[in-house]
């Protein structure tokens, strides 16, 4: 696939790493106003670093837009004359709705929004995807790309803000839970390196267990809790202290914040 990432910031770099690692490119153009911050990609076969967005568009079929939200409108206006019927436009920009993109580049273009998370750098992103009417004809291309970089799900655009909280912000929420587990392990006698290793691989195992079996989390919890045992004692103490309710309330607060940002942009 001939892919260009327009605006190779933190997310753009994560996508690039995933694409390169998983051999998902024929050619890859990475654009940045200052390419010094993406020199780590210099030397990779068929990867071009450039400050020229037009050059990247003209030599690519799939355009992944990963610029800051405040820059997207100007970038779309710049690129609009260059976007042809061969191009698939994939925006990863939070809060910039498809109708607004259509208003700039046209409803006849294949337009897709994707919300990956930074785990895309290691091929483990949970990416949600939606499209305009025309984009439904090419959405399988986006699925193919993001399934090589983790797992994808097609959702209505109306759910993209919630997906941003659950999947993109969710990485930070899970990191905090892993950090807390690490701190507990240190208190229980492990050194810091051992503690983090225990926390990381235990969380990975829990997720993979659900993915592989399709079980509900409570079903797996029941397998490791025994009457008057240490696991149920710990779980109940966590719930008394508000573990589940705190996590839910935090995610709802995050959703309310992103909704407020969207209202301000409108």
N, C-alpha and C positions, 0 to 999 in steps of 0.2 A: 504494500500500500504506500502511496505517495502522500505523506502527511506533513503538515506544517503546524507548529504550535506558535501562535501569535501572542507574544507576551510571556516569556519564559521566566516567571517568578517562582515562588516556592512550589505552588501546585503544578505549574508548567514543567518544572524540573522533575518533580515526582512522576508525572506522566511520561516524560522523556525517558527517565531511567527504566520505567516499566516496559515501555515499547522496545527499547534497546535490549534489555535483559531477555525479553521474551521473543526476540527476533520477529517483531510484528510490523516491520517497515521494509519498504523497498528503498525509499529515500525519506529523510527527515530533515526539515528546515526548522531551526529554532531562532526566533527573533527576540531581540531585546534592544532597548535604546542604548544600553551600554553592555556590550558582549563580554566584558571582563568578568562579570558575575556568573557566566556560563561556560567559562573556559575549560571546566572539567569534562565537557563533552567534545572538546577539540581532539581530533585524531580518530574518533570512531568512524568506521566505514560507512559511507553514504549519509553522513550527518553534516549538515552545513549550518554554521553560525552566521547570523547576519543582522544588521540593523534595518534592512530593507524589507518591509512587510510585503510590498508589491512583488518583489522577486520571489518570496516564499509562496505567495498565492499562485503566481503564474507557473510555478514548477510543482504544484501539489494538487491533489484531488480532494483531500480531506483537510479541512481547516478547523483546528481546535483553538478556540478563542479563550485565552486564560489571562486577560488583562484585568486591571482594577476596574470595578464597576463604573467609576467616574470617567474612565477613559474609553469605555466600550463604544459609546455613541459616535465619537470622533473616529475611532478605528473603523467602525462599520461604514461610515460615510466615505472614508478614504478608500476602503476596499471594494465598495459596492460596484463601481464601474468594471472591476476586474473579475467579479464573481460570475461564472457562467453556469450553464446547465450541467456541466461535469462535476461541479463542486458540491460537497456535502459540508454544511456549516454546523459545527458543534460548539455551542457556547457552554462554558463551565462557570459563567459569571453569575454570582448570587443575586437574585432579585430582579434581574433584567428579563422581562417577560417576552415570550415569543411574539405577541402582536406588536410590541415595540421594535423588535428586530425586523419583523416583516415590513413595518412602516418605513424602514430605512433601505432594506435591500430587496424588498418585493415578496409578495405572497407565493410567487412561482418558484422560489428557491427552496431547496431541501434544507430545512432548519430543524435542528435538534438541540435540546438542552440536556446536559448531563451534569449530575452532581456526584463526582467521585470524592474519595477522601485520600489523605496523604499515604495511606497504606498501599496506594497504587504503585509506589516506588518499589515495593517488594512483591507485587503481583497479588495483593490481598485486599483490594478495594471493594467496598460495597457501593456500587454506582447506580443511582436512579436516573432513568432516561424518559424524556417525553419529546413530542415533536409537533410541528404544525401539520396540516392535512397533507401537504406535498411531502413532508418529511417521513410520513409513514411508509413511503415507497423505499426509503433508504435506511430505516431504523434498524434493520438487521445488520447493516454495516457497523453501526455504532455498538450494537450488542456484541458483534464479533470482536471488536476492538476491546471493549471493556471486560468481556468474559475472559479474554487472554490476560487481563490485568486484575483478575479477581472474579467477582460475581456481579451481575447486573439485573435490574428489575425495571420493566416498563410501567410507568404510573401516569395518571393525569397530571397536567401542569399545576392544577389546584393543590396537589399534595407536595409540590417541590419544596416549599418552605419547611414543612414538617420533616421531609427527608433530609434537608440540610441539618436540622437539629439532631435527628436520630443517627445519621450516618457520618456527616462531616464533623459537626461539633462532638458527636458521639465518640470519636477517637480520643478527644481530650478527656471526656468523662471516664472512659475505660482506663486511660493512662493514670488517672487519679486513683481509681480503684486498685490498679496494680501497684501503684506507689504505696497505698495504705497497707496492702498485703505485705509488701516488702518491709515496711516499718514494723509491722507486727512480727514478722519472721526474725528481724534483728532483735527485737525485745525478747523473743523466745530462744535466742542463743546463736543464731546463724550470723556469719559476717555479712557485710553489705552485698558483696558480689554473689555469694551463695543465696542470700535472701531474694535478690531480684531474679535470679535464675529460677528459683522455686516458684515465684509468683508468675513469671512470664509463661513458663511451660505448663503450669497448672491451668491458667486462664485459656491458653491455646487448646489444651486438652478438653476443657469443658465445652468450648465452642465447637470443636471438631466432633465431639461426641453427639451433640445435638444435630449438627449438619449430616453426619453419617447415619444416624438412627431415625431422625425426624421426630424424636420424642419431645414432649413438653418438658420444660425445665423441672417442674415439680416431680415428674416421673423419675428423673435421674436423682433428684434430691432424696426421694424415698429410698433409693437403692443404697444410700450411704448414711441414712439416719436409723438409729436403733432406739428402742424404748430406754429412757433415762441415760442415753449416750451423750458423748461429748459434742457430736455434730449438731444435734437438735438444741443442746444447751447454748452453743455459740450462735446458731441461727436465731433463736428466740431473743437472745440478748441484743443482737443487731437490730431486730425488728422493734424491740422495746425502745431502742435509741433512735429509731426512725430511718433505718437504712433505705427501705423501699420507698417510703413517702418522700424522703429527701431527694432521692434520685428523680422521682417523677416530678416533684415540684421544681427541681432545677431545670429539667428539660422543658417543662411548660414555661418557665421564666425565660429561657433561651428563645423559645418559639414566640413569646410575646414581644421580646426585644426585636427579633428579626421582622416581625409584623409591623412594629413601630417604625423601623428603618425604612420599610417599603412605603409606608404611608407618607413619610417625610420626603421620599424621592418623588412620589406622585404629586 
